[in-house]
Amino acid sequence: MATFLAQQGIAVITYDKRGVGESGGTYRGPEAGTNNIDAANLDLLASDVSEASNALHQRLQSTRIPLGLIGFSQAGWVIPLAAAKNNKVKYMVLFSGPVVSTLEQLRFQFYTHGNTKFWETHTEAEAREHMRSDPDRYKFESTDPQDALSKLSIPGLWIFGGRDIQAPVGLSIEHLDTLKAQGKSYAYHLYNELGHNTANSPDTLNLVLRWIRSWVKSQNM
């Protein structure tokens, strides 16, 4: 992603998650649902994003180029938190970022159980009922991205795959529609044939590139 954007003339800063690769700090996890998506760790990751944003902004501040955040999956919780922390962030793009709480997402993920044919044998209504009624397997403070998204005033774009079995796309889209009805400048695009890995498609990459360029142009930059 970083290479693709750089080749299109968009400056990018990217880094390994804390405690992974060449980054310092301590990685929290690895089991989903234990401590890597509890509220404290997501807030910590959002702080890392904010600091990285500051570093890039410092390099580019003389150009007046607007700074945005792009992320995947878990970033659906992290990026809204980071944008709320840092007013230098002017837009955000989320690939398969859930717009549901962390506990709801886990209920959905446990229900689909990695079954790539899940949507051939289950309905949206069944999935939603499971997310409503299934007891939580883990106990931690939940994070709902709608809390931050309802307070932000920057535009955002979400890319979803209709065959996603990790993030509940239908409910996420419904929540975005509610936020849009409240005046938020949020948009989404659903690719029915894609699963969770929506960033590995020329169509989605080019859509994001067009969206970013269009938004920047609208700001007369």
Beta strands, then each sheet from edge to edge (+ up, - down):
strand 1: 67-72
strand 2: 89-95
strand 3: 156-161
strand 4: 186-191
sheet 1: 1+ 2+ 3+ 4+
end
